[in-house]
Amino acid sequence: MNIKQLTFLAALAATLVLAPRAAAHCQIPCGIYDDKNVMDRMHTDYETIEKSVKMIPELMKDPAKNANQVGRWIFNKEQHAQAIQDTVGAYFLAQRLKPDEAGSDNKSYLRKLTACHRVIVAAMKCKQGVNPADVEKLHDELHEFAEAFGLEAN
């Protein structure tokens, strides 16, 4: 392994090891959060992932020169993908998807549940690499998700 590769790997490892976890909604009924606000925040997370996936390969053309920036963009991408996963789990699954709906409107309940799962998986795929197709899939899943919950998608 040459010095360029070692420098890049060291910067990447330090970034990932020291990365804080994204915090989701605290789950107390404060009335501050609303579905549109939360969906808008998820869309901003998506846009950040999209930009990161464009920047990382570009910066990797000269990894020794750009090692710190590459590490930051990777960390940024993963942090925003995690934020989407956390939001779906802690806000939509825990607070907006009502178990009673499974009995009263099973079709809607299953659509929302499936949309939640698909967004979580799509965000995971974005964390795993820099494939633009994975980013496009996340975009499509977020639109379906917004539609399932009766929200406007950006």
Secondary structure in CASP SS format (residue, H / E / C, confidence):
PFRMAT SS
TARGET T0000
AUTHOR 0000-0000-0000
METHOD secondary structure of the structure
MODEL  1
M C 1.00
N C 1.00
I H 1.00
K H 1.00
Q H 1.00
L H 1.00
T H 1.00
F H 1.00
L H 1.00
A H 1.00
A H 1.00
L H 1.00
A H 1.00
A H 1.00
T H 1.00
L H 1.00
V H 1.00
L C 1.00
A C 1.00
P C 1.00
R C 1.00
A C 1.00
A C 1.00
A C 1.00
H C 1.00
C C 1.00
Q C 1.00
I C 1.00
P C 1.00
C C 1.00
G C 1.00
I C 1.00
Y C 1.00
D C 1.00
D H 1.00
K H 1.00
N H 1.00
V H 1.00
M H 1.00
D H 1.00
R H 1.00
M H 1.00
H H 1.00
T H 1.00
D H 1.00
Y H 1.00
E H 1.00
T H 1.00
I H 1.00
E H 1.00
K H 1.00
S H 1.00
V H 1.00
K H 1.00
M H 1.00
I H 1.00
P H 1.00
E H 1.00
L H 1.00
M C 1.00
K C 1.00
D C 1.00
P H 1.00
A H 1.00
K H 1.00
N H 1.00
A H 1.00
N H 1.00
Q H 1.00
V H 1.00
G H 1.00
R H 1.00
W H 1.00
I H 1.00
F H 1.00
N H 1.00
K H 1.00
E H 1.00
Q H 1.00
H H 1.00
A H 1.00
Q H 1.00
A H 1.00
I H 1.00
Q H 1.00
D H 1.00
T H 1.00
V H 1.00
G H 1.00
A H 1.00
Y H 1.00
F H 1.00
L H 1.00
A H 1.00
Q H 1.00
R H 1.00
L C 1.00
K C 1.00
P C 1.00
D H 1.00
E H 1.00
A H 1.00
G H 1.00
S H 1.00
D C 1.00
N H 1.00
K H 1.00
S H 1.00
Y H 1.00
L H 1.00
R H 1.00
K H 1.00
L H 1.00
T H 1.00
A H 1.00
C H 1.00
H H 1.00
R H 1.00
V H 1.00
I H 1.00
V H 1.00
A H 1.00
A H 1.00
M H 1.00
K H 1.00
C H 1.00
K H 1.00
Q H 1.00
G C 1.00
V C 1.00
N C 1.00
P H 1.00
A H 1.00
D H 1.00
V H 1.00
E H 1.00
K H 1.00
L H 1.00
H H 1.00
D H 1.00
E H 1.00
L H 1.00
H H 1.00
E H 1.00
F H 1.00
A H 1.00
E H 1.00
A H 1.00
F C 1.00
G C 1.00
L C 1.00
E C 1.00
A C 1.00
N C 1.00
END
